[in-house]
C-alpha cells in the first residue's frame, strides 16, 4: 500500500533515511521565515544538501518518490 506525505514528515518519522545512496546523519527541517538556515540534510559522505518540503509518495518498501 502506498501513501502520500511530505518530505519533512517522512524524515522526522524515519529511524534511518538515505539520500542519493548515502545515509542521512543529521538534518535541519525548519522552513519557517525566522529560520537562520535553509532546510538541509548532512550525508554520511560529508556532503550537505539543501532540501524543500514537497509532497512525496512512499511505496510498500519504504522508497519515496517526489
C-alpha positions as CSV (number, residue, x, y, z in Angstrom):
1,X,0.0,0.0,0.0
2,X,1.4,3.4,-1.0
3,X,0.7,6.7,0.7
4,X,1.4,10.4,0.3
5,X,3.1,12.6,2.9
6,X,5.6,15.5,3.0
7,X,9.3,15.0,2.8
8,X,9.8,16.7,6.2
9,X,7.3,14.5,7.9
10,X,8.9,11.4,6.4
11,X,12.4,12.5,7.6
12,X,11.1,13.2,11.1
13,X,9.4,9.8,11.4
14,X,12.1,7.6,9.9
15,X,14.7,5.9,12.1
16,X,17.1,5.7,9.2
17,X,17.0,7.7,5.9
18,X,19.0,7.5,2.8
19,X,19.5,10.2,0.1
20,X,21.4,9.5,-3.2
21,X,22.5,6.2,-1.7
22,X,24.1,7.8,1.4
23,X,22.8,7.6,5.0
24,X,21.3,10.9,6.4
25,X,23.4,11.6,9.5
26,X,21.8,15.0,10.5
27,X,19.0,17.3,9.3
28,X,17.5,20.7,9.8
29,X,13.9,20.8,8.8
30,X,12.8,24.3,9.9
31,X,11.5,26.1,6.9
32,X,9.9,29.0,8.8
33,X,10.7,32.6,7.7
34,X,12.5,33.1,11.1
35,X,15.0,30.2,10.4
36,X,18.6,31.3,10.1
37,X,19.5,28.4,7.8
38,X,17.7,26.8,4.9
39,X,16.5,23.3,5.5
40,X,19.2,20.7,4.8
41,X,20.4,17.1,5.3
42,X,24.0,16.1,6.0
43,X,25.0,12.8,4.5
44,X,27.5,10.1,5.6
45,X,29.9,11.0,2.7
46,X,30.1,14.5,4.4
47,X,28.0,16.3,1.7
48,X,25.2,18.7,2.6
49,X,22.1,19.1,0.5
50,X,19.5,21.8,0.8
51,X,16.0,20.4,0.7
52,X,12.4,21.6,0.2
53,X,9.3,20.2,1.8
54,X,7.4,18.6,-1.0
55,X,4.6,16.0,-1.2
56,X,6.1,12.6,-1.8
57,X,4.7,9.1,-2.4
58,X,6.1,6.3,-0.2
59,X,5.7,2.8,-1.7
60,X,5.3,-0.6,0.0
61,X,9.0,-1.0,0.5
62,X,9.5,2.5,2.1
63,X,11.0,4.1,-1.0
64,X,10.0,7.7,-1.6
65,X,9.2,9.4,-4.9
66,X,8.8,13.2,-5.4
